[in-house]
Amino acid sequence: MFMISKEFHFSASHVLDRLPSWHQCARMHGHNYVVVLELSARAEDLTEAGFVRDYRDLDPFKKWLDDTLDHRHLNEALGETISPSAENLAKWIFDAWVERIPELAAVRVSETPKTWAVYRPD
């Protein structure tokens, strides 16, 4: 199995309003997010050039990320039914893009340099 990944960045605010009111993350705050798309393919599925996917094919994802999430309030961008935790954000991004990028194997989201959430379907 071959794996590639590409990193993207955006900044946004959120409120984790399902936490107790005393929790610091229950107040509005923001992060400089890092999103990593992980793509995979078997050897027989590589492109003629030997790629899992040409990295330039991910340019539409960057545009979508900028248009949809960058400098937005994630509670509004994701809708009221989804708590905008890093875990839920990773799954939400995966679900939004897996049909357009069938090689998508996982989405990783970081809110801080030391924390990561990963969504990888079974």
Contact map, one row per residue, 1 for C-alpha under 8 A:
11100000000000000000000000000000000000011110000000000000000000000000000000000000000000000000000000000000000000000000000000
11110000000000000000000000000000000000011110000000010000000000000000000000000000000000000000000000000000000000000000000000
11111000000000000000000000000000000001111000000000010000000000000000000000000000000000000000000000000000000000000000000000
01111100000000000000000000000000000001110000000000010000000000000000000000000000000000000000000000000000000000000000000000
00111110000000000000000000000000000111100000000000000000000000000000000000000000000000000000000000000000000000000000000000
00011111000000000000000000000000000111000000000000000010000000000000000000000000000000000000000000000000000000000000000000
00001111100000000000000000000000011110000000000000000000000000000000000000000000000000000000000000000000000000000000000000
00000111110000000000000000000000011100000000000000000000000001000000000000000000000000000000000000000000000000000000000000
00000011111000000000000000000001111000000000000000000000000000000000000000000000000000000000000000000000000000000000000000
00000001111100000000000000000001110000000000000000000000000000001100111000000000000000000000000000000000000000000000000000
00000000111110000000000000000111100000000000000000000000000000000000111100000000000000000000000000000000000000000000000000
00000000011111000000000000000111100000000000000000000000000000000000111111000000000000000000000000000000000000000000000000
00000000001111100000000000011110000000000000000000000000000000000000001111000000000000000000000000000000000000000000000000
00000000000111110000000000011100000000000000000000000000000000000000000011100000000100000000000000000000000000000000000000
00000000000011111000000011111000000000000000000000000000000000000000000000100000000100000000000000000000000000000000000000
00000000000001111110000011110000000000000000000000000000000000000000000000000000001110000000000000000000000000000000000000
00000000000000111111100011100000000000000000000000000000000000000000000000000000001000000000000000000000000000000000000000
00000000000000011111000001000000000000000000000000000000000000000000000000000000001000000000000000000000000000000000000000
00000000000000011111101011000000000000000000000000000000000000000000000000000000000000000000000000000000000000000000000000
00000000000000001111111001000000000000000000000000000000000000000000000000000000000000000000000000000000000000000000000000
00000000000000001011111101100000000000000000000000000000000000000000000000000000000000000000000000000000000000000000000000
00000000000000000001111101000000000000000000000000000000000000000000000000000000000000000000000000000000000000000000000000
00000000000000000011111111100000000000000000000000000000000000000000000000000000000000000000000000000000000000000000000000
00000000000000000000111111100000000000000000000000000000000000000000000000000000000000000000000000000000000000000000000000
00000000000000111010001111111000000000000000000000000000000000000000000000000000000000000000000000000000000000000000000000
00000000000000111111111111110000000000000000000000000000000000000000000000000000000000000000000000000000000000000000000000
00000000000000111000101111111000000000000000000000000000000000000000000000000000000000000000000000000000000000000000000000
00000000000011110000000011111100000000000000000000000000000000000000000000000000000000000000000000000000000000000000000000
00000000000011100000000010111110000000000000000000000000000000000000000000000000000000000000000000000000000000000000000000
00000000001111000000000000011111000000000000000000000000000000000000000000000000000000000000000000000000000000000000000000
00000000001110000000000000001111100000000000000000000000000000000000000000000000000000000000000000000000000000110000000000
00000000111100000000000000000111110000000000000000000000000000000000000000000000000000000000000000000000000000110000000000
00000000111100000000000000000011111000000000000000000000000000000000000000000000000000000000000000000000000011110000000000
00000011110000000000000000000001111100000000000000000000000000000000000000000000000000000000000000000000000111100000000000
00000011100000000000000000000000111110000000000000000000000000000000000000000000000000000000000000000000001111000000000000
00001111000000000000000000000000011111000000000000000000000000000000000000000000000000000000000000000000001110000000000000
00001110000000000000000000000000001111100000000000000000000000000000000000000000000000000000000000000001111100000000000000
00111100000000000000000000000000000111110000000000000000000000000000000000000000000000000000000000000001111100000000000000
00111000000000000000000000000000000011111000000000011000000000000000000000000000000000000000000000000011110000000000000000
11110000000000000000000000000000000001111100000000010000000000000000000000000000000000000000000000000011100000000000000000
11100000000000000000000000000000000000111111110000010000000000000000000000000000000000000000000000000010000000000000000000
11000000000000000000000000000000000000011111110000000000000000000000000000000000000000000000000000000000000000000000000000
11000000000000000000000000000000000000001111110000000000000000000000000000000000000000000000000000000000000000000000000000
00000000000000000000000000000000000000001111110000000000000000000000000000000000000000000000000000000000000000000000000000
00000000000000000000000000000000000000001111111000010000000000000000000000000000000000000000000000000000000000000000000000
00000000000000000000000000000000000000001111111111111000000000000000000000000000000000000000000000000000000000000000000000
00000000000000000000000000000000000000000000111111111000000000000000000000000000000000000000000000000000000000000000000000
00000000000000000000000000000000000000000000011111100000000000000000000000000000000000000000000000000000000000000000000000
00000000000000000000000000000000000000000000011111100000000000000000000000000000000000000000000000000000000000000000000000
00000000000000000000000000000000000000000000011111110000000000000000000000000000000000000000000000000000000000000000000000
00000000000000000000000000000000000000000000011111111100000000000000000000000000000000000000000000000000000000000000000000
01110000000000000000000000000000000000111000111001111100000000000000000000000000000000000000000000000010000000000000000000
00000000000000000000000000000000000000100000011000111110100000000000000000000000000000000000000000000010000000000000000000
00000000000000000000000000000000000000000000000000111111110000000000000000000000000000000000000000000000000000000000000000
00000100000000000000000000000000000000000000000000001111111000000000000000000000000000000000000000000000000000000000000000
00000000000000000000000000000000000000000000000000000111111000000000000000000000000000000000000000000000000000000000000000
00000000000000000000000000000000000000000000000000001111111100000000000000000000000000000000000000000000000000000000000000
00000000000000000000000000000000000000000000000000000111111111000000000000000000000000000000000000000000000000000000000000
00000000000000000000000000000000000000000000000000000011111111100000000000000000000000000000000000000000000000000000000000
00000000000000000000000000000000000000000000000000000000111111110000000000000000000000000000000000000000000000000000000000
00000000000000000000000000000000000000000000000000000000011111111000000000000000000000000000000000000000000000000000000000
00000001000000000000000000000000000000000000000000000000011111111100000000000000000000000000000000000000000000000000000000
00000000000000000000000000000000000000000000000000000000001111111110000000000000000000000000000000000000000000000000000000
00000000000000000000000000000000000000000000000000000000000111111111100000000000000000000000000000000000000000000000000000
00000000010000000000000000000000000000000000000000000000000011111111110000000000000000000000000000000000000000000000000000
00000000010000000000000000000000000000000000000000000000000001111111110000000000000000000000000000000000000000000000000000
00000000000000000000000000000000000000000000000000000000000000111111110000000000000000000000000000000000000000000000000000
00000000000000000000000000000000000000000000000000000000000000011111110100001000000000000000000000000000000000000000000000
00000000011100000000000000000000000000000000000000000000000000011111111111001000000000000000000000000000000000000000000000
00000000011100000000000000000000000000000000000000000000000000001111111100000000000000000000000000000000000000000000000000
00000000011110000000000000000000000000000000000000000000000000000000111110000000000000000000000000000000000000000000000000
00000000001110000000000000000000000000000000000000000000000000000001111111011000000000000000000000000000000000000000000000
00000000000111000000000000000000000000000000000000000000000000000000101111111000000000000000000000000000000000000000000000
00000000000111000000000000000000000000000000000000000000000000000000100111111110000100000000000000000000000000000000000000
00000000000001100000000000000000000000000000000000000000000000000000000011111111011100000000000000000000000000000000000000
00000000000000000000000000000000000000000000000000000000000000000000000111111111000000000000000000000000000000000000000000
00000000000000000000000000000000000000000000000000000000000000000001100111111110000000000000000000000000000000000000000000
00000000000000000000000000000000000000000000000000000000000000000000000001111111111100000001000000000000000000000000000000
00000000000000000000000000000000000000000000000000000000000000000000000001111111110000000000000000000000000000000000000000
00000000000000000000000000000000000000000000000000000000000000000000000000110111111000000000000000000000000000000000000000
00000000000000000000000000000000000000000000000000000000000000000000000000000111111000000000000000000000000000000000000000
00000000000000000000000000000000000000000000000000000000000000000000000000100111111100010000000000000000000000000000000000
00000000000000011100000000000000000000000000000000000000000000000000000000100101111110010000000000000000000000000000000000
00000000000001110000000000000000000000000000000000000000000000000000000001100100011111011000000000000000000000000000000000
00000000000000010000000000000000000000000000000000000000000000000000000000000000001111111000000000000000000000000000000000
00000000000000000000000000000000000000000000000000000000000000000000000000000000000111111100000000000000000011100001100000
00000000000000000000000000000000000000000000000000000000000000000000000000000000000011111110000000000000000010000000111000
00000000000000000000000000000000000000000000000000000000000000000000000000000000011111111111000000000000000000000000000000
00000000000000000000000000000000000000000000000000000000000000000000000000000000000111111111100000000000000010000000000000
00000000000000000000000000000000000000000000000000000000000000000000000000000000000001111111110000000000001110000000111000
00000000000000000000000000000000000000000000000000000000000000000000000000000000000000111111111000000000001000000000001000
00000000000000000000000000000000000000000000000000000000000000000000000000000100000000011111111100000000000000000000000000
00000000000000000000000000000000000000000000000000000000000000000000000000000000000000001111111110000000001000000000000000
00000000000000000000000000000000000000000000000000000000000000000000000000000000000000000111111111000001011000000000001000
00000000000000000000000000000000000000000000000000000000000000000000000000000000000000000011111111100000000000000000000000
00000000000000000000000000000000000000000000000000000000000000000000000000000000000000000001111111100000000000000000000000
00000000000000000000000000000000000000000000000000000000000000000000000000000000000000000000111111111001000000000000000000
00000000000000000000000000000000000000000000000000000000000000000000000000000000000000000000011111111111000000000000000000
00000000000000000000000000000000000000000000000000000000000000000000000000000000000000000000001111111100000000000000000000
00000000000000000000000000000000000000000000000000000000000000000000000000000000000000000000000011111100000000000000000000
00000000000000000000000000000000000000000000000000000000000000000000000000000000000000000000000011111111000000000000000000
00000000000000000000000000000000000000000000000000000000000000000000000000000000000000000000000001111111000000000000000000
00000000000000000000000000000000000000111000000000011000000000000000000000000000000000000000000001001111100000000000000000
00000000000000000000000000000000000011110000000000000000000000000000000000000000000000000000010011001111111000000000000000
00000000000000000000000000000000000011110000000000000000000000000000000000000000000000000000000000000011111000000000000110
00000000000000000000000000000000000011100000000000000000000000000000000000000000000000000000010000000001111100000000011110
00000000000000000000000000000000001111000000000000000000000000000000000000000000000000000110110000000001111110000000011100
00000000000000000000000000000000011111000000000000000000000000000000000000000000000000000100000000000000011111000001111000
00000000000000000000000000000000111100000000000000000000000000000000000000000000000001101100000000000000001111100001110000
00000000000000000000000000000000111000000000000000000000000000000000000000000000000001000000000000000000000111111111100000
00000000000000000000000000000011110000000000000000000000000000000000000000000000000001000000000000000000000011111011000000
00000000000000000000000000000011100000000000000000000000000000000000000000000000000000000000000000000000000001111111000000
00000000000000000000000000000000000000000000000000000000000000000000000000000000000000000000000000000000000001111110000000
00000000000000000000000000000000000000000000000000000000000000000000000000000000000000000000000000000000000001011111000000
00000000000000000000000000000000000000000000000000000000000000000000000000000000000000000000000000000000000001111111100000
00000000000000000000000000000000000000000000000000000000000000000000000000000000000001000000000000000000000111110111110000
00000000000000000000000000000000000000000000000000000000000000000000000000000000000001100100000000000000000111000011111000
00000000000000000000000000000000000000000000000000000000000000000000000000000000000000100100000000000000011110000001111100
00000000000000000000000000000000000000000000000000000000000000000000000000000000000000100110010000000000011100000000111110
00000000000000000000000000000000000000000000000000000000000000000000000000000000000000000000000000000000111000000000011111
00000000000000000000000000000000000000000000000000000000000000000000000000000000000000000000000000000000110000000000001111
00000000000000000000000000000000000000000000000000000000000000000000000000000000000000000000000000000000000000000000000111
